[in-house]
Amino acid sequence: MSTELVKLNAEEAAALDRIDAELKAAPATGPGVAAASTDLCKKYHTLKGPLQILVKLLRKIPGFGGKAADALEFLMSIADSFCPV
């Protein structure tokens, strides 16, 4: 198994930074958060582009990367069905 780290291009690094920033800014979970589905959909649409870049990045990781990318794409397809454009 290679110990070489995956090299990020500028687009991938920016996508990861944007995902990180959006998740850190997310409100704490609780009873009132579930009721704000429009806010969740807005957040998802904000992150969808960076998440698509993350899928491509995950596919570069040998071994588990493809499976992780498939799982993320599956979750995104669920979000797409609940949060149509």
Biopython code that builds the backbone (N, CA, C, O; Angstrom):
import numpy as np
from Bio.PDB.StructureBuilder import StructureBuilder

atoms = [
    (1, "MET", "N", (0.852, -1.186, 0.000)),
    (1, "MET", "CA", (0.000, 0.000, 0.000)),
    (1, "MET", "C", (0.889, 1.238, 0.000)),
    (1, "MET", "O", (1.852, 1.323, 0.762)),
    (2, "SER", "N", (0.566, 2.170, -0.839)),
    (2, "SER", "CA", (1.353, 3.391, -0.966)),
    (2, "SER", "C", (1.055, 4.342, 0.184)),
    (2, "SER", "O", (-0.093, 4.489, 0.602)),
    (3, "THR", "N", (2.089, 4.976, 0.683)),
    (3, "THR", "CA", (1.899, 5.965, 1.742)),
    (3, "THR", "C", (1.915, 7.382, 1.179)),
    (3, "THR", "O", (1.867, 8.356, 1.930)),
    (4, "GLU", "N", (1.982, 7.492, -0.162)),
    (4, "GLU", "CA", (1.988, 8.807, -0.795)),
    (4, "GLU", "C", (0.639, 9.481, -0.593)),
    (4, "GLU", "O", (-0.411, 8.863, -0.768)),
    (5, "LEU", "N", (0.682, 10.740, -0.227)),
    (5, "LEU", "CA", (-0.544, 11.504, -0.043)),
    (5, "LEU", "C", (-1.108, 11.913, -1.386)),
    (5, "LEU", "O", (-0.373, 12.082, -2.359)),
    (6, "VAL", "N", (-2.423, 12.070, -1.430)),
    (6, "VAL", "CA", (-3.074, 12.539, -2.652)),
    (6, "VAL", "C", (-2.764, 14.027, -2.810)),
    (6, "VAL", "O", (-2.964, 14.808, -1.880)),
    (7, "LYS", "N", (-2.286, 14.408, -3.963)),
    (7, "LYS", "CA", (-1.982, 15.810, -4.246)),
    (7, "LYS", "C", (-3.263, 16.495, -4.703)),
    (7, "LYS", "O", (-3.951, 16.009, -5.600)),
    (8, "LEU", "N", (-3.575, 17.612, -4.088)),
    (8, "LEU", "CA", (-4.781, 18.358, -4.437)),
    (8, "LEU", "C", (-4.445, 19.466, -5.423)),
    (8, "LEU", "O", (-3.449, 20.173, -5.271)),
    (9, "ASN", "N", (-5.294, 19.603, -6.436)),
    (9, "ASN", "CA", (-5.145, 20.768, -7.302)),
    (9, "ASN", "C", (-5.899, 21.929, -6.651)),
    (9, "ASN", "O", (-6.555, 21.742, -5.626)),
    (10, "ALA", "N", (-5.811, 23.099, -7.224)),
    (10, "ALA", "CA", (-6.420, 24.293, -6.627)),
    (10, "ALA", "C", (-7.935, 24.151, -6.478)),
    (10, "ALA", "O", (-8.506, 24.566, -5.470)),
    (11, "GLU", "N", (-8.584, 23.560, -7.490)),
    (11, "GLU", "CA", (-10.046, 23.390, -7.443)),
    (11, "GLU", "C", (-10.440, 22.442, -6.307)),
    (11, "GLU", "O", (-11.396, 22.711, -5.580)),
    (12, "GLU", "N", (-9.719, 21.352, -6.156)),
    (12, "GLU", "CA", (-10.016, 20.382, -5.097)),
    (12, "GLU", "C", (-9.780, 20.989, -3.720)),
    (12, "GLU", "O", (-10.596, 20.808, -2.816)),
    (13, "ALA", "N", (-8.677, 21.702, -3.552)),
    (13, "ALA", "CA", (-8.378, 22.337, -2.268)),
    (13, "ALA", "C", (-9.445, 23.370, -1.915)),
    (13, "ALA", "O", (-9.879, 23.451, -0.766)),
    (14, "ALA", "N", (-9.863, 24.154, -2.900)),
    (14, "ALA", "CA", (-10.900, 25.162, -2.666)),
    (14, "ALA", "C", (-12.228, 24.505, -2.298)),
    (14, "ALA", "O", (-12.947, 24.997, -1.428)),
    (15, "ALA", "N", (-12.555, 23.393, -2.962)),
    (15, "ALA", "CA", (-13.802, 22.684, -2.661)),
    (15, "ALA", "C", (-13.790, 22.155, -1.228)),
    (15, "ALA", "O", (-14.783, 22.280, -0.511)),
    (16, "LEU", "N", (-12.678, 21.570, -0.813)),
    (16, "LEU", "CA", (-12.585, 21.054, 0.553)),
    (16, "LEU", "C", (-12.659, 22.190, 1.575)),
    (16, "LEU", "O", (-13.299, 22.046, 2.617)),
    (17, "ASP", "N", (-12.017, 23.302, 1.284)),
    (17, "ASP", "CA", (-12.081, 24.454, 2.186)),
    (17, "ASP", "C", (-13.505, 24.983, 2.297)),
    (17, "ASP", "O", (-13.946, 25.369, 3.380)),
    (18, "ARG", "N", (-14.225, 25.001, 1.172)),
    (18, "ARG", "CA", (-15.608, 25.509, 1.190)),
    (18, "ARG", "C", (-16.523, 24.575, 1.979)),
    (18, "ARG", "O", (-17.358, 25.032, 2.760)),
    (19, "ILE", "N", (-16.365, 23.273, 1.774)),
    (19, "ILE", "CA", (-17.157, 22.304, 2.539)),
    (19, "ILE", "C", (-16.880, 22.470, 4.023)),
    (19, "ILE", "O", (-17.807, 22.511, 4.831)),
    (20, "ASP", "N", (-15.603, 22.565, 4.384)),
    (20, "ASP", "CA", (-15.219, 22.722, 5.785)),
    (20, "ASP", "C", (-15.821, 23.984, 6.385)),
    (20, "ASP", "O", (-16.357, 23.950, 7.492)),
    (21, "ALA", "N", (-15.737, 25.091, 5.669)),
    (21, "ALA", "CA", (-16.269, 26.360, 6.170)),
    (21, "ALA", "C", (-17.787, 26.291, 6.351)),
    (21, "ALA", "O", (-18.319, 26.763, 7.355)),
    (22, "GLU", "N", (-18.477, 25.703, 5.377)),
    (22, "GLU", "CA", (-19.945, 25.607, 5.469)),
    (22, "GLU", "C", (-20.365, 24.710, 6.630)),
    (22, "GLU", "O", (-21.329, 25.016, 7.334)),
    (23, "LEU", "N", (-19.647, 23.605, 6.834)),
    (23, "LEU", "CA", (-20.013, 22.697, 7.916)),
    (23, "LEU", "C", (-19.717, 23.296, 9.281)),
    (23, "LEU", "O", (-20.459, 23.059, 10.234)),
    (24, "LYS", "N", (-18.656, 24.058, 9.387)),
    (24, "LYS", "CA", (-18.345, 24.724, 10.660)),
    (24, "LYS", "C", (-19.365, 25.807, 10.974)),
    (24, "LYS", "O", (-19.609, 26.102, 12.144)),
    (25, "ALA", "N", (-19.959, 26.398, 9.960)),
    (25, "ALA", "CA", (-20.948, 27.456, 10.148)),
    (25, "ALA", "C", (-22.346, 26.897, 10.367)),
    (25, "ALA", "O", (-23.272, 27.655, 10.656)),
    (26, "ALA", "N", (-22.517, 25.579, 10.234)),
    (26, "ALA", "CA", (-23.842, 24.960, 10.370)),
    (26, "ALA", "C", (-24.335, 25.103, 11.807)),
    (26, "ALA", "O", (-23.546, 25.021, 12.748)),
    (27, "PRO", "N", (-25.638, 25.315, 11.975)),
    (27, "PRO", "CA", (-26.182, 25.421, 13.327)),
    (27, "PRO", "C", (-26.106, 24.079, 14.045)),
    (27, "PRO", "O", (-26.053, 23.022, 13.415)),
    (28, "ALA", "N", (-26.101, 24.139, 15.347)),
    (28, "ALA", "CA", (-26.099, 22.916, 16.145)),
    (28, "ALA", "C", (-27.382, 22.143, 15.880)),
    (28, "ALA", "O", (-28.426, 22.738, 15.611)),
    (29, "THR", "N", (-27.308, 20.832, 15.953)),
    (29, "THR", "CA", (-28.502, 20.022, 15.727)),
    (29, "THR", "C", (-29.404, 20.090, 16.950)),
    (29, "THR", "O", (-28.946, 20.321, 18.069)),
    (30, "GLY", "N", (-30.657, 19.890, 16.720)),
    (30, "GLY", "CA", (-31.631, 19.926, 17.798)),
    (30, "GLY", "C", (-33.025, 19.826, 17.216)),
    (30, "GLY", "O", (-33.179, 19.693, 16.002)),
    (31, "PRO", "N", (-34.049, 19.888, 18.065)),
    (31, "PRO", "CA", (-35.426, 19.721, 17.596)),
    (31, "PRO", "C", (-35.839, 20.717, 16.524)),
    (31, "PRO", "O", (-36.574, 20.344, 15.609)),
    (32, "GLY", "N", (-35.400, 21.957, 16.598)),
    (32, "GLY", "CA", (-35.816, 22.968, 15.636)),
    (32, "GLY", "C", (-35.106, 22.875, 14.302)),
    (32, "GLY", "O", (-35.579, 23.427, 13.309)),
    (33, "VAL", "N", (-33.984, 22.191, 14.265)),
    (33, "VAL", "CA", (-33.189, 22.115, 13.038)),
    (33, "VAL", "C", (-33.876, 21.258, 11.986)),
    (33, "VAL", "O", (-33.845, 21.597, 10.803)),
    (34, "ALA", "N", (-34.491, 20.162, 12.388)),
    (34, "ALA", "CA", (-35.142, 19.268, 11.434)),
    (34, "ALA", "C", (-36.279, 19.970, 10.702)),
    (34, "ALA", "O", (-36.561, 19.647, 9.548)),
    (35, "ALA", "N", (-36.925, 20.912, 11.347)),
    (35, "ALA", "CA", (-38.050, 21.619, 10.732)),
    (35, "ALA", "C", (-37.590, 22.590, 9.651)),
    (35, "ALA", "O", (-38.401, 23.034, 8.839)),
    (36, "ALA", "N", (-36.326, 22.921, 9.627)),
    (36, "ALA", "CA", (-35.815, 23.912, 8.682)),
    (36, "ALA", "C", (-35.272, 23.230, 7.427)),
    (36, "ALA", "O", (-34.118, 23.440, 7.055)),
    (37, "SER", "N", (-36.105, 22.411, 6.772)),
    (37, "SER", "CA", (-35.645, 21.660, 5.608)),
    (37, "SER", "C", (-35.257, 22.576, 4.459)),
    (37, "SER", "O", (-34.365, 22.241, 3.679)),
    (38, "THR", "N", (-35.912, 23.727, 4.340)),
    (38, "THR", "CA", (-35.530, 24.643, 3.262)),
    (38, "THR", "C", (-34.122, 25.163, 3.486)),
    (38, "THR", "O", (-33.371, 25.355, 2.530)),
    (39, "ASP", "N", (-33.758, 25.390, 4.740)),
    (39, "ASP", "CA", (-32.394, 25.811, 5.048)),
    (39, "ASP", "C", (-31.399, 24.704, 4.718)),
    (39, "ASP", "O", (-30.308, 24.968, 4.212)),
    (40, "LEU", "N", (-31.782, 23.463, 5.010)),
    (40, "LEU", "CA", (-30.905, 22.333, 4.691)),
    (40, "LEU", "C", (-30.740, 22.201, 3.180)),
    (40, "LEU", "O", (-29.640, 21.933, 2.695)),
    (41, "CYS", "N", (-31.820, 22.385, 2.443)),
    (41, "CYS", "CA", (-31.738, 22.311, 0.986)),
    (41, "CYS", "C", (-30.881, 23.444, 0.434)),
    (41, "CYS", "O", (-30.111, 23.246, -0.506)),
    (42, "LYS", "N", (-31.017, 24.625, 1.016)),
    (42, "LYS", "CA", (-30.187, 25.750, 0.583)),
    (42, "LYS", "C", (-28.711, 25.433, 0.836)),
    (42, "LYS", "O", (-27.864, 25.689, -0.020)),
    (43, "LYS", "N", (-28.410, 24.884, 1.993)),
    (43, "LYS", "CA", (-27.033, 24.510, 2.337)),
    (43, "LYS", "C", (-26.534, 23.438, 1.375)),
    (43, "LYS", "O", (-25.395, 23.504, 0.913)),
    (44, "TYR", "N", (-27.381, 22.446, 1.069)),
    (44, "TYR", "CA", (-26.978, 21.383, 0.141)),
    (44, "TYR", "C", (-26.661, 21.957, -1.239)),
    (44, "TYR", "O", (-25.647, 21.603, -1.841)),
    (45, "HIS", "N", (-27.519, 22.835, -1.736)),
    (45, "HIS", "CA", (-27.276, 23.414, -3.058)),
    (45, "HIS", "C", (-26.007, 24.265, -3.072)),
    (45, "HIS", "O", (-25.327, 24.350, -4.094)),
    (46, "THR", "N", (-25.691, 24.891, -1.947)),
    (46, "THR", "CA", (-24.448, 25.651, -1.836)),
    (46, "THR", "C", (-23.235, 24.721, -1.916)),
    (46, "THR", "O", (-22.205, 25.076, -2.488)),
    (47, "LEU", "N", (-23.373, 23.533, -1.339)),
    (47, "LEU", "CA", (-22.250, 22.592, -1.264)),
    (47, "LEU", "C", (-22.219, 21.562, -2.386)),
    (47, "LEU", "O", (-21.249, 20.811, -2.499)),
    (48, "LYS", "N", (-23.245, 21.510, -3.210)),
    (48, "LYS", "CA", (-23.318, 20.446, -4.217)),
    (48, "LYS", "C", (-22.112, 20.452, -5.158)),
    (48, "LYS", "O", (-21.537, 19.394, -5.414)),
    (49, "GLY", "N", (-21.723, 21.597, -5.670)),
    (49, "GLY", "CA", (-20.562, 21.674, -6.558)),
    (49, "GLY", "C", (-19.291, 21.177, -5.888)),
    (49, "GLY", "O", (-18.596, 20.327, -6.445)),
    (50, "PRO", "N", (-18.969, 21.696, -4.690)),
    (50, "PRO", "CA", (-17.793, 21.184, -3.995)),
    (50, "PRO", "C", (-17.882, 19.689, -3.670)),
    (50, "PRO", "O", (-16.869, 18.990, -3.694)),
    (51, "LEU", "N", (-19.082, 19.199, -3.368)),
    (51, "LEU", "CA", (-19.241, 17.764, -3.103)),
    (51, "LEU", "C", (-18.962, 16.931, -4.352)),
    (51, "LEU", "O", (-18.391, 15.844, -4.262)),
    (52, "GLN", "N", (-19.365, 17.440, -5.513)),
    (52, "GLN", "CA", (-19.076, 16.728, -6.763)),
    (52, "GLN", "C", (-17.568, 16.664, -7.012)),
    (52, "GLN", "O", (-17.059, 15.667, -7.522)),
    (53, "ILE", "N", (-16.869, 17.722, -6.653)),
    (53, "ILE", "CA", (-15.410, 17.705, -6.769)),
    (53, "ILE", "C", (-14.826, 16.711, -5.769)),
    (53, "ILE", "O", (-13.865, 16.008, -6.081)),
    (54, "LEU", "N", (-15.404, 16.653, -4.567)),
    (54, "LEU", "CA", (-14.947, 15.698, -3.560)),
    (54, "LEU", "C", (-15.122, 14.265, -4.045)),
    (54, "LEU", "O", (-14.270, 13.417, -3.782)),
    (55, "VAL", "N", (-16.214, 13.982, -4.751)),
    (55, "VAL", "CA", (-16.425, 12.637, -5.307)),
    (55, "VAL", "C", (-15.264, 12.275, -6.233)),
    (55, "VAL", "O", (-14.724, 11.172, -6.153)),
    (56, "LYS", "N", (-14.885, 13.198, -7.107)),
    (56, "LYS", "CA", (-13.768, 12.946, -8.025)),
    (56, "LYS", "C", (-12.468, 12.729, -7.253)),
    (56, "LYS", "O", (-11.663, 11.870, -7.613)),
    (57, "LEU", "N", (-12.269, 13.499, -6.205)),
    (57, "LEU", "CA", (-11.069, 13.356, -5.378)),
    (57, "LEU", "C", (-11.052, 12.004, -4.676)),
    (57, "LEU", "O", (-10.016, 11.340, -4.627)),
    (58, "LEU", "N", (-12.186, 11.601, -4.136)),
    (58, "LEU", "CA", (-12.269, 10.313, -3.457)),
    (58, "LEU", "C", (-11.922, 9.164, -4.401)),
    (58, "LEU", "O", (-11.280, 8.195, -3.994)),
    (59, "ARG", "N", (-12.344, 9.270, -5.646)),
    (59, "ARG", "CA", (-12.074, 8.209, -6.622)),
    (59, "ARG", "C", (-10.572, 8.027, -6.870)),
    (59, "ARG", "O", (-10.152, 6.971, -7.342)),
    (60, "LYS", "N", (-9.769, 9.031, -6.563)),
    (60, "LYS", "CA", (-8.323, 8.937, -6.734)),
    (60, "LYS", "C", (-7.647, 8.127, -5.625)),
    (60, "LYS", "O", (-6.501, 7.704, -5.778)),
    (61, "ILE", "N", (-8.343, 7.914, -4.525)),
    (61, "ILE", "CA", (-7.762, 7.207, -3.390)),
    (61, "ILE", "C", (-7.848, 5.706, -3.645)),
    (61, "ILE", "O", (-8.938, 5.157, -3.806)),
    (62, "PRO", "N", (-6.690, 5.047, -3.680)),
    (62, "PRO", "CA", (-6.698, 3.595, -3.916)),
    (62, "PRO", "C", (-7.425, 2.849, -2.793)),
    (62, "PRO", "O", (-7.414, 3.277, -1.639)),
    (63, "GLY", "N", (-8.036, 1.760, -3.142)),
    (63, "GLY", "CA", (-8.694, 0.921, -2.143)),
    (63, "GLY", "C", (-10.121, 1.354, -1.872)),
    (63, "GLY", "O", (-11.039, 1.006, -2.615)),
    (64, "PHE", "N", (-10.301, 2.109, -0.814)),
    (64, "PHE", "CA", (-11.649, 2.467, -0.371)),
    (64, "PHE", "C", (-12.228, 3.691, -1.062)),
    (64, "PHE", "O", (-13.421, 3.959, -0.915)),
    (65, "GLY", "N", (-11.434, 4.439, -1.804)),
    (65, "GLY", "CA", (-11.889, 5.699, -2.390)),
    (65, "GLY", "C", (-13.103, 5.565, -3.282)),
    (65, "GLY", "O", (-14.030, 6.371, -3.198)),
    (66, "GLY", "N", (-13.106, 4.550, -4.138)),
    (66, "GLY", "CA", (-14.246, 4.349, -5.033)),
    (66, "GLY", "C", (-15.525, 4.063, -4.276)),
    (66, "GLY", "O", (-16.592, 4.561, -4.633)),
    (67, "LYS", "N", (-15.416, 3.255, -3.224)),
    (67, "LYS", "CA", (-16.604, 2.927, -2.428)),
    (67, "LYS", "C", (-17.098, 4.152, -1.661)),
    (67, "LYS", "O", (-18.304, 4.362, -1.538)),
    (68, "ALA", "N", (-16.178, 4.956, -1.149)),
    (68, "ALA", "CA", (-16.567, 6.178, -0.444)),
    (68, "ALA", "C", (-17.241, 7.143, -1.416)),
    (68, "ALA", "O", (-18.231, 7.786, -1.066)),
    (69, "ALA", "N", (-16.707, 7.247, -2.639)),
    (69, "ALA", "CA", (-17.305, 8.111, -3.655)),
    (69, "ALA", "C", (-18.705, 7.621, -4.012)),
    (69, "ALA", "O", (-19.626, 8.426, -4.154)),
    (70, "ASP", "N", (-18.870, 6.308, -4.156)),
    (70, "ASP", "CA", (-20.194, 5.752, -4.447)),
    (70, "ASP", "C", (-21.184, 6.078, -3.332)),
    (70, "ASP", "O", (-22.334, 6.426, -3.601)),
    (71, "ALA", "N", (-20.736, 5.966, -2.082)),
    (71, "ALA", "CA", (-21.610, 6.261, -0.944)),
    (71, "ALA", "C", (-22.018, 7.734, -0.945)),
    (71, "ALA", "O", (-23.182, 8.061, -0.718)),
    (72, "LEU", "N", (-21.058, 8.613, -1.201)),
    (72, "LEU", "CA", (-21.366, 10.042, -1.241)),
    (72, "LEU", "C", (-22.317, 10.365, -2.387)),
    (72, "LEU", "O", (-23.241, 11.161, -2.218)),
    (73, "GLU", "N", (-22.101, 9.756, -3.554)),
    (73, "GLU", "CA", (-23.021, 9.974, -4.678)),
    (73, "GLU", "C", (-24.427, 9.482, -4.344)),
    (73, "GLU", "O", (-25.412, 10.114, -4.725)),
    (74, "PHE", "N", (-24.524, 8.366, -3.639)),
    (74, "PHE", "CA", (-25.824, 7.846, -3.225)),
    (74, "PHE", "C", (-26.527, 8.842, -2.294)),
    (74, "PHE", "O", (-27.709, 9.136, -2.470)),
    (75, "LEU", "N", (-25.797, 9.351, -1.314)),
    (75, "LEU", "CA", (-26.386, 10.332, -0.396)),
    (75, "LEU", "C", (-26.784, 11.610, -1.124)),
    (75, "LEU", "O", (-27.803, 12.225, -0.808)),
    (76, "MET", "N", (-25.977, 12.000, -2.095)),
    (76, "MET", "CA", (-26.326, 13.181, -2.883)),
    (76, "MET", "C", (-27.575, 12.944, -3.728)),
    (76, "MET", "O", (-28.365, 13.865, -3.932)),
    (77, "SER", "N", (-27.761, 11.723, -4.220)),
    (77, "SER", "CA", (-28.972, 11.432, -4.995)),
    (77, "SER", "C", (-30.214, 11.514, -4.109)),
    (77, "SER", "O", (-31.278, 11.934, -4.563)),
    (78, "ILE", "N", (-30.079, 11.117, -2.863)),
    (78, "ILE", "CA", (-31.187, 11.264, -1.905)),
    (78, "ILE", "C", (-31.467, 12.744, -1.684)),
    (78, "ILE", "O", (-32.619, 13.178, -1.715)),
    (79, "ALA", "N", (-30.408, 13.514, -1.462)),
    (79, "ALA", "CA", (-30.587, 14.958, -1.257)),
    (79, "ALA", "C", (-31.215, 15.613, -2.480)),
    (79, "ALA", "O", (-32.048, 16.510, -2.349)),
    (80, "ASP", "N", (-30.809, 15.157, -3.695)),
    (80, "ASP", "CA", (-31.389, 15.709, -4.919)),
    (80, "ASP", "C", (-32.898, 15.438, -4.987)),
    (80, "ASP", "O", (-33.660, 16.273, -5.474)),
    (81, "SER", "N", (-33.321, 14.276, -4.500)),
    (81, "SER", "CA", (-34.751, 13.961, -4.560)),
    (81, "SER", "C", (-35.557, 14.776, -3.547)),
    (81, "SER", "O", (-36.722, 15.087, -3.792)),
    (82, "PHE", "N", (-34.949, 15.123, -2.418)),
    (82, "PHE", "CA", (-35.640, 15.930, -1.402)),
    (82, "PHE", "C", (-35.469, 17.426, -1.626)),
    (82, "PHE", "O", (-36.275, 18.223, -1.146)),
    (83, "CYS", "N", (-34.435, 17.805, -2.346)),
    (83, "CYS", "CA", (-34.129, 19.220, -2.555)),
    (83, "CYS", "C", (-33.993, 19.524, -4.035)),
    (83, "CYS", "O", (-32.902, 19.866, -4.493)),
    (84, "PRO", "N", (-35.081, 19.407, -4.798)),
    (84, "PRO", "CA", (-34.979, 19.676, -6.233)),
    (84, "PRO", "C", (-34.660, 21.141, -6.484)),
    (84, "PRO", "O", (-34.958, 22.015, -5.671)),
    (85, "VAL", "N", (-34.054, 21.377, -7.619)),
    (85, "VAL", "CA", (-33.697, 22.759, -7.994)),
    (85, "VAL", "C", (-34.931, 23.499, -8.431)),
    (85, "VAL", "O", (-34.852, 24.675, -8.788)),
]
sb = StructureBuilder()
sb.init_structure("model")
sb.init_model(0)
sb.init_chain("A")
sb.init_seg("    ")
for serial, (resi, resn, name, xyz) in enumerate(atoms, 1):
    if name == "N":
        sb.init_residue(resn, " ", resi, " ")
    sb.init_atom(name, np.array(xyz, "f"), 0.0, 1.0, " ", f" {name:<3s}", serial, name[0])
structure = sb.get_structure()
